[in-house]
Every structure is written in C-alpha cells, then in structure tokens.
Amino acid sequence: MSQYSVSPTGERFQLPGTEDYSIEFEHLKRLALEQRDLGREIVVVMGLGFVGAVMAAVVADTENKEGKPTKFVIGMQRPSSRSYWKTPLLNRGISPVSSEDPEVSSIINRCANEKKTLTATYTYDALKLADVIVVDVQCDYLKESLGNVREGRADMAALEESLEIIGRNIDPHALVLIETTVAPGTTEQVAYPIIKKMFLKRGLRNDPLVAHSFERVMPGENYVSSIRDFWRVCSGVNEEATRRVVKFLNEVINTEKFPLTVLDRPIESETTKIVENSFRATLLAFLDEWSLFAERNGVDLLKVIQAIKVRPTHSNIIFPGPGIGGYCLPKDGGLGLWAYRHIHGFEDDIFKITPLAININDTRSLHVAQLTRDALRNMGRPIASAEILVLGASYREDVGDTRYSGSELIVRRLTEMGAELRIHDPYVLHWWEFEKQDEYPASSHSLKRFFRGQEKLKDLRVEQNLEKALHGIDSILFAVRHKHYLDLHPDEVVRNAGGPLAVIDCFGILDDAKIKRYFELGCEVKGLGRGHVKRIKDQVRAEREQPNKLNELNKLK
Ligand SMILES: NC(=O)c1ccc[n+]([C@@H]2O[C@H](COP(=O)([O-])OP(=O)(O)OC[C@H]3O[C@@H](n4cnc5c(N)ncnc54)[C@H](O)[C@@H]3O)[C@@H](O)[C@H]2O)c1
C-alpha cells in the first residue's frame, strides 16, 4: 500500500505511522477539554466527502443568540491513501471538496482558522470524545450490468465498518445521527444492532441513541445553504434518540425558516429519501420515450414541455438531458429494492416503475452516439476516427460534479465506435472517471467495464480553452447546459472548427434561429427530442434552391 496520499492538486501527504496515533489523540483530548470549558458540545463528523466536509463546517459555525459558538467539530476521515489528504487540507482551513459556492471555502476557513471550532483527524479515538456523531460515509449501490438495476446490491461495507467502530468507541450517551442515504430499515435493523452488540461486548447495557436524517444537499452555487437552510426530515430509534436529534438539528440547521418534519420511525425517514429521489428519477425517465417519439415524428419536445409547463399542476415536468447522473438518482431506488429483499426478507417482486426509471436513465445517453453517427453519415463522414468535441463533463449545468454523468457514457460509447474524443468543461479540471479509470469511483467499478477499447481514455484531458478545443473537429455535442454554451454562436463554432460539422443538441440548448444558421453554414443538426430540425433543414434547402429556380425562369424568358 502506498505510504502517501495525493490531493487533487498533486500535493503529497505522508500517511500517519503507528506512533502518530497516540500523539494525535492526546492533542484532541486537550482540545476537547478546552472546548468543553467554553461550554461547547463536541461533534464528530465521520466521512469528509462531498456532504460531510460541508456539514462539519455548518455545525462548527453554529452560534447561540449571543453570537458565541456552541459546537466544536472534529471531522474524521479514514487515513487511506485515497482519502487521507482531506484531513491535513481541512486543518489548514482548505475545503477538500471543490464547489461553485464561494461560501464553502469561506465557512471552512472561518471555522478552522478564525473561530477555531473545526479540526480534522484520522484517528477513530476521536469518537470517544463526542457528544454527537454525524455519519456521512458513503453507501453505494453496485450495479453488475448496464441498464439493469436489479442486477446489483447495496455496498454496506463502509457503513457497517463505521458503525462497528462507532459502537467500539463512543460514550454510550452520545447521539449517533446517520445522514447517509441508506436502504430503508438500515438504522433500526443494521445500525442499532451493530452498535448494541458492541456496547454489550464492552459490558454496557445502554440503549444506543441512533437517529436518521438524510441530506438534500445540491451541488452548485448554493451548496452550503442547501445543507443549512433547507427542510429536514428526521426520526430516532427510541424516544430519547428522537428528542436528541430534534434538539441537535434545531441548533445547527435553520429550522425556524425551514421547519423539521419528525417521523415516528427511522425507516420512514429513510423511505422518504428513497421515494423522493425515485419520484424525480421517474419524472425524468418518463419523457425518454416521448423524446424518441418527438424525434421520429417532427415534434420539438422542448416546445411541448413549455406548453405543458404553463399548467400549474404540471409545472415540474422536465426535459431529460443525456442521462441523469449525479451520485444519488442513479442509485437510491436500487437501495429500496435491495432493502425489500435483503433487509426485510420478502421474496416477491413488487417494484416495476422504480427500477425501470433507473434503467432508462442509465442508458438514455447511449442514443446520443446514434444521433452523432447518423449526423456524420449524412455528411459523408464515418464515425470511426471522427474528431468529436463534447461540451460539458458534469451531470448538470454550472457544476463540476461528474459523478455518473451522461457525458461519461457518451464518451465511452463513441470511443468504442472508433471516434476520437475531446472534452471541454469550464468547471472540471480533471475528469477522474477517465484519468483514473482503474481505481475511480472504486477499483473495478468504473463504467469502463461495459465497453470495449477504453484504455486510451486514461489520457483524456479536459480542455479549458474552447477555441482550441473546437479546432478541426467533425462534430460538436452540446451535452450540458453550462451558461458558457448557451450563447455560443454558430458562425463562431464553424469558423473555429474550420468548416461545417455535425451538431448534436442533447439538452435543448439550441433555439430555432441557431439550428437554422447551422444548416445555412452547411452543418448537419440533430438533437434529443428535437424532431422539428428536419423541417428547418427543408426550409433552408428551399431557400437555397429558390434563387436557382428564379434564375431558370429568367433564362426561359
Ligand atoms: N453528494 C451529494 O450530492 C449528496 C446529496 C444528498 C445525499 N448524499 C448522501 O450523503 C452520503 C455521503 O455522500 P458523499 O457524496 O459525501 O460521499 P463521499 O464518497 O464523497 O464521502 C464519503 C466519505 O466517507 C469516508 N469514509 C468511508 N468510511 C469511513 C470510515 N470508516 N471512517 C471515516 N471516514 C470514512 C470516505 O473516505 C469519504 O471521504 C451518501 O449516502 C449520499 O448518498 C449525497
């Protein structure tokens, strides 16, 4: 195993050695003692990922009515070579997660360096000092095949390991708040028994105080606010756990403006999360078939959606881009299916819509490769060895989060078909899904395994200079609605590309005037759900032929 952990910017950190642990714990004990003297509660946040790092800062920023901090937070991150770097960075007041929200950097810097209410550590001994433990480790859903969520399973390893460590170390009166999105039933039927067993091994007869309250955090410009200033749902395994979780959330979250919903049992809080994300996934999947209908029957799905949206009852209808992506929507429904059988022991199969929606969303982007192939073919160019530029690597507009983005599948399928890919994204410096495809998102879990000929994608780098990226391309794919792409003018694209090209609109980015202009410039245009482009093409052709007809008539005179 490597002795170093390397941060995304390339800084190397030596992993702690055996002798470091006792020194680190002594340091934390001293800090905790000082902080308790100041009347502050000690909160350990376990897992400093996308959610945990920012949640830790939100808790550390908590103040009472007199403006005095009331919590001291110890962020706890396991010291693996993959993740250890997050600990020293956070201790310097630098966010381990990059975000478009400037408040992420400022709140972490403020709490770590000015208020001194936030520190980070690698030792599990920190748990011994906690009044509250917030669990923000991952619980993935591993899919065995592409487009069939039923062939998969919840990966409980990190969560179960964390819970055992918690049970081994915590004060029995501490509150354990699980924020991880889990398979419904986990808090009562997995977490509680694991901690209880560990307590018994320690000779403790206490009832563990375990609660669940999931995160609704949204990447983007309001990242911090989406944790702090947003509605929360919670529930505890017993009365005391519920009382404690309500008290804690009322202290750290803006529940005055965004009141808490307290449910009777944790399975209800867990199910709320899974149902709300499955609902959203279903809404998106629903339009996939109508998108194909639109393409084949001269309909612009975008205009159809705008026409429907005016009805207040239908205002949340959404145009699905090239796949859905993000960390949550592709996996959360799977956790529900898995729980039904593997936690609750049912043999029958009650789920139809939830898995279907995920399967549709997981494969929707593959259709983009077909559109690209057809557009190039119409221009007499083969897809093999065509130079194709994908605009946007992330899963949604104006964020740098690339997890399970539709663009990844587009790149993989087109590569399989022999094309040469380029990528531009103003928010993404490294597309780890490719650069580190043998180990990211975890070893042997890369989507690479579903495609052939993927080795060269290790060398794919995200181009930041759009002009350079455009140079000499055969095709351009508008994959994400980043603001940088909305006003890109066809003349500029064609000029920089050096001639006509195949233009694929995956996200309703081009208006009719731009589509028309691309055709006038000799390009071919296709788009997901945009069947009306053929009409625009015919119109441009007719306008082109019109002067010729006039000339012929003049000659006959
Ligand atoms: N990212 C989002 O946008 C989002 C939104 C809502 C909910 N969630 C949910 O929040 C949870 C966390 O997601 P995330 O995006 O922060 O995941 P992540 O993978 O970014 O972070 C998890 C962190 O936990 C650490 N970890 C694992 N085991 C550990 C252990 N034993 N001790 C200490 N640290 C450990 C990992 O090294 C990693 O740093 C998930 O359940 C996710 O579904 C995420």
The ligand as a Gaussian input file, in Angstrom:
#p B3LYP/6-31G(d) Opt

LIG

0 1
 N      -23.142000      14.281000      -2.832000
 C      -24.412000      14.617000      -2.874000
 O      -24.784000      15.460000      -3.677000
 C      -25.412000      14.004000      -1.906000
 C      -26.697000      14.563000      -1.786000
 C      -27.597000      14.027000      -0.876000
 C      -27.235000      12.909000      -0.139000
 N      -25.991000      12.362000      -0.283000
 C      -25.663000      11.189000       0.522000
 O      -24.705000      11.523000       1.511000
 C      -23.870000      10.394000       1.767000
 C      -22.411000      10.769000       1.642000
 O      -22.192000      11.170000       0.299000
 P      -20.884000      11.915000      -0.179000
 O      -21.207000      12.463000      -1.522000
 O      -20.391000      12.844000       0.872000
 O      -19.879000      10.660000      -0.309000
 P      -18.288000      10.695000      -0.458000
 O      -17.895000       9.388000      -1.040000
 O      -17.856000      11.962000      -1.092000
 O      -17.773000      10.763000       1.062000
 C      -17.761000       9.720000       1.959000
 C      -16.505000       9.871000       2.808000
 O      -16.550000       8.948000       3.881000
 C      -15.247000       8.442000       4.077000
 N      -15.299000       7.203000       4.859000
 C      -15.712000       5.978000       4.493000
 N      -15.599000       5.117000       5.515000
 C      -15.116000       5.806000       6.556000
 C      -14.765000       5.478000       7.904000
 N      -14.878000       4.237000       8.378000
 N      -14.311000       6.458000       8.693000
 C      -14.179000       7.712000       8.254000
 N      -14.460000       8.094000       7.004000
 C      -14.936000       7.151000       6.160000
 C      -14.730000       8.262000       2.667000
 O      -13.331000       8.117000       2.616000
 C      -15.219000       9.568000       2.018000
 O      -14.315000      10.636000       2.212000
 C      -24.301000       9.316000       0.778000
 O      -25.192000       8.453000       1.402000
 C      -25.019000      10.087000      -0.280000
 O      -25.968000       9.302000      -0.945000
 C      -25.070000      12.892000      -1.150000

